[in-house]
Amino acid sequence: MDIRSYRRWMYDRLLPNGTGYTQHFLDGVRLFIKFVCSQPQYFNYKEIRCPCSKDQNRKLMNPDHVGEHILKYGFMEDYWYWTSHGESKPVGVDAPGTSSSNSEFLSNEYQNRYQSMVFDAVGSSNFRYEYHQEKENGANFEEPPNTEATHFYDMLQSAQRQLYPGCESFTKLSMAVHSMSLKLDYNLSQGCVHRVCDIVKRATPLGNCVTNNFAETKKLVKKLGYLLLSMTVA
């Protein structure tokens, strides 16, 4: 699955009869707004660029108005990577659909498995966007950034990011889950896990994202909950 498939909801806005919005578009817009509001630039300015087809990232607005514009006009064309909203475009990617061999992110069933873990751990209902109901209740998009949303995007990025550029076997998250699973299965000491991290980090190419030690590994996996460690990771 390439980025077009992963974010196909962005350009599937209206129901077939044109009388409303598709649910995955509403959910996706909610996730987009939460992602943008978790970025440092939002903390500083409290306004974000509007990526709707009319404004095309040229205007700054509060998140509430941006959400309204996206619903009304849809996303601007080919805005697969949210580069104007704090997301980094993978190195070597010149256009959507570039093969995964040139991308920092995995796009296969292995990656999707760990992405599913992230969504299951967080619970998609926590990020559901019921636009009309919220407007009726007087709610808006401009919510203060919260720990839950920040953890969600940290985990999702870890589930997508290759352990090192070109790696097709492990992501940052999957490697951490494997390491913690080994610790529990074989009753390894914290020092042993630390040593494993050090060996793997030195054995992989520069630019890898292997966790540096036991504490960092535990912190990453803990965000998902130790329930994951009861699952088969082989």
C-alpha positions as CSV (number, residue, x, y, z in Angstrom):
1,M,0.0,0.0,0.0
2,D,1.5,3.3,-1.1
3,I,0.7,6.7,0.3
4,R,-2.2,7.1,-2.1
5,S,-3.9,4.0,-0.8
6,Y,-3.1,4.8,2.8
7,R,-4.7,8.2,2.6
8,R,-7.3,7.6,-0.1
9,W,-9.9,9.0,2.3
10,M,-8.6,12.5,1.6
11,Y,-10.2,12.4,-1.9
12,D,-13.2,10.4,-1.1
13,R,-15.3,13.1,0.4
14,L,-18.9,12.8,-0.6
15,L,-21.4,10.0,-0.5
16,P,-22.5,8.6,-3.9
17,N,-25.8,10.6,-3.7
18,G,-23.9,13.8,-2.8
19,T,-26.0,14.3,0.3
20,G,-23.3,14.0,2.9
21,Y,-19.7,13.1,3.7
22,T,-18.2,9.6,3.9
23,Q,-17.4,8.4,7.4
24,H,-13.8,7.8,6.6
25,F,-13.4,11.3,5.3
26,L,-14.9,12.7,8.5
27,D,-12.6,10.5,10.6
28,G,-9.6,11.4,8.5
29,V,-10.2,15.2,8.8
30,R,-10.5,14.8,12.5
31,L,-7.1,13.0,12.6
32,F,-5.6,15.6,10.3
33,I,-6.7,18.4,12.6
34,K,-5.4,16.6,15.7
35,F,-2.1,16.0,14.0
36,V,-1.6,19.6,13.1
37,C,-2.6,20.8,16.5
38,S,0.1,18.6,18.0
39,Q,2.9,20.3,16.1
40,P,5.2,23.0,17.6
41,Q,4.2,25.7,15.1
42,Y,0.6,25.5,16.3
43,F,1.7,25.9,19.9
44,N,3.4,29.2,18.9
45,Y,0.9,30.7,16.5
46,K,-2.5,29.0,17.1
47,E,-3.2,29.2,13.4
48,I,-2.6,26.6,10.6
49,R,-2.5,26.7,6.8
50,C,-5.7,25.7,5.1
51,P,-5.0,22.9,2.6
52,C,-8.5,23.1,1.0
53,S,-8.7,23.2,-2.8
54,K,-9.6,26.9,-2.6
55,D,-6.8,28.2,-0.3
56,Q,-4.1,25.7,-1.1
57,N,-2.0,26.4,2.0
58,R,-1.9,30.1,1.2
59,K,-4.0,31.3,4.1
60,L,-3.6,30.9,7.9
61,M,-6.8,30.2,9.9
62,N,-7.8,28.7,13.2
63,P,-8.3,24.9,13.1
64,D,-12.1,25.3,13.3
65,H,-12.3,27.3,10.0
66,V,-9.8,25.0,8.4
67,G,-12.0,22.0,9.1
68,E,-15.0,23.8,7.7
69,H,-13.1,24.7,4.5
70,I,-11.9,21.1,4.0
71,L,-15.4,19.8,4.3
72,K,-16.8,22.4,1.9
73,Y,-14.0,22.4,-0.7
74,G,-12.1,19.2,-0.2
75,F,-8.3,18.9,0.0
76,M,-6.1,20.6,-2.5
77,E,-4.9,18.3,-5.3
78,D,-2.1,15.8,-4.6
79,Y,-1.5,16.9,-1.0
80,W,-0.5,13.3,0.1
81,Y,2.3,14.4,2.4
82,W,1.4,17.1,4.8
83,T,4.6,19.0,4.4
84,S,3.1,22.4,5.2
85,H,1.7,21.0,8.5
86,G,4.8,19.6,10.2
87,E,5.1,16.2,8.4
88,S,8.4,15.3,6.7
89,K,8.4,13.9,3.3
90,P,10.4,10.6,3.2
91,V,13.9,11.0,1.7
92,G,14.0,10.1,-1.9
93,V,10.3,10.4,-2.6
94,D,9.6,12.7,-5.5
95,A,6.0,11.9,-6.1
96,P,3.2,9.9,-4.6
97,G,3.4,6.2,-5.3
98,T,7.2,6.1,-5.3
99,S,8.3,2.5,-4.5
100,S,9.1,1.6,-0.9
101,S,12.7,1.0,-1.8
102,N,13.2,4.7,-1.9
103,S,11.1,5.5,1.1
104,E,11.7,5.8,4.8
105,F,8.3,4.3,5.4
106,L,7.1,0.7,4.8
107,S,4.0,0.1,2.8
108,N,3.2,-3.6,3.1
109,E,1.3,-6.1,5.2
110,Y,4.0,-6.2,7.9
111,Q,3.8,-2.5,8.4
112,N,0.0,-2.6,8.4
113,R,0.1,-5.2,11.2
114,Y,1.8,-2.8,13.5
115,Q,-0.3,0.2,12.4
116,S,-3.3,-1.9,13.3
117,M,-1.8,-2.4,16.8
118,V,-1.6,1.3,17.2
119,F,-5.2,1.9,16.2
120,D,-6.4,-1.0,18.4
121,A,-4.4,0.3,21.4
122,V,-5.7,3.9,21.1
123,G,-9.2,3.1,19.9
124,S,-10.4,4.7,16.7
125,S,-13.6,6.0,18.4
126,N,-11.4,8.4,20.4
127,F,-10.6,10.1,17.2
128,R,-14.0,10.0,15.5
129,Y,-15.0,13.2,13.9
130,E,-18.8,13.8,13.9
131,Y,-18.7,17.3,12.4
132,H,-22.4,18.3,12.5
133,Q,-23.0,17.0,16.0
134,E,-20.0,18.9,17.3
135,K,-21.1,22.1,15.6
136,E,-24.6,21.8,17.2
137,N,-23.0,21.3,20.6
138,G,-20.8,24.4,20.1
139,A,-17.6,22.4,19.9
140,N,-14.8,23.4,17.6
141,F,-11.5,22.1,16.2
142,E,-9.3,24.3,18.2
143,E,-8.8,21.9,21.1
144,P,-5.7,22.1,23.3
145,P,-3.1,19.5,22.2
146,N,-3.4,16.5,24.5
147,T,-1.1,13.6,25.6
148,E,-3.3,11.0,23.9
149,A,-3.1,12.6,20.5
150,T,0.6,13.2,20.8
151,H,1.2,9.5,21.8
152,F,-1.0,8.3,18.9
153,Y,1.0,10.1,16.2
154,D,4.3,9.1,17.8
155,M,3.3,5.5,17.7
156,L,1.9,5.7,14.2
157,Q,5.1,7.2,12.9
158,S,7.1,4.5,14.7
159,A,4.9,1.8,13.1
160,Q,5.5,3.3,9.6
161,R,9.2,4.2,9.9
162,Q,11.7,1.7,8.5
163,L,14.5,0.7,11.0
164,Y,16.9,2.2,8.5
165,P,16.4,3.4,4.9
166,G,15.7,0.4,2.7
167,C,14.9,-2.0,5.5
168,E,11.9,-4.2,4.6
169,S,11.9,-6.4,7.7
170,F,11.5,-4.1,10.7
171,T,10.1,-0.7,11.7
172,K,11.1,1.3,14.7
173,L,8.1,0.0,16.6
174,S,8.3,-3.6,15.6
175,M,12.0,-3.8,16.6
176,A,11.1,-2.4,20.0
177,V,8.3,-4.9,20.4
178,H,10.6,-7.8,19.5
179,S,13.2,-6.6,22.0
180,M,10.7,-6.4,24.8
181,S,9.2,-9.7,23.9
182,L,12.6,-11.3,24.1
183,K,13.1,-9.8,27.6
184,L,9.9,-11.3,28.9
185,D,10.2,-14.7,27.1
186,Y,13.8,-15.3,28.3
187,N,13.8,-13.2,31.5
188,L,16.6,-11.0,30.2
189,S,18.0,-8.3,32.4
190,Q,17.7,-4.6,31.5
191,G,21.4,-4.6,30.9
192,C,21.1,-7.4,28.3
193,V,18.4,-5.5,26.4
194,H,20.5,-2.4,26.5
195,R,23.4,-4.4,25.0
196,V,21.2,-5.8,22.3
197,C,20.1,-2.3,21.3
198,D,23.7,-1.2,21.2
199,I,24.8,-4.1,19.0
200,V,21.8,-3.7,16.6
201,K,22.4,0.0,16.4
202,R,26.1,-0.4,15.5
203,A,25.3,-3.2,13.0
204,T,22.8,-1.3,11.0
205,P,23.5,1.6,8.6
206,L,23.9,5.2,9.7
207,G,20.5,7.0,9.9
208,N,18.9,4.1,11.7
209,C,16.2,4.6,14.3
210,V,17.0,1.7,16.6
211,T,16.2,2.6,20.2
212,N,19.3,3.5,22.2
213,N,18.7,1.5,25.4
214,F,16.2,-0.4,27.5
215,A,14.5,2.7,29.0
216,E,13.9,4.1,25.5
217,T,12.6,0.8,24.2
218,K,10.3,0.3,27.2
219,K,8.9,3.8,26.8
220,L,8.0,3.3,23.2
221,V,6.3,-0.1,23.8
222,K,4.6,1.1,26.9
223,K,2.6,3.6,24.9
224,L,0.8,0.6,23.3
225,G,0.4,-1.2,26.6
226,Y,2.0,-4.4,27.6
227,L,-0.9,-6.3,26.2
228,L,0.9,-6.3,22.9
229,L,3.7,-8.4,24.4
230,S,1.4,-11.3,24.8
231,M,0.9,-11.4,21.1
232,T,3.1,-13.5,18.8
233,V,5.7,-11.2,17.2
234,A,7.7,-13.7,15.2
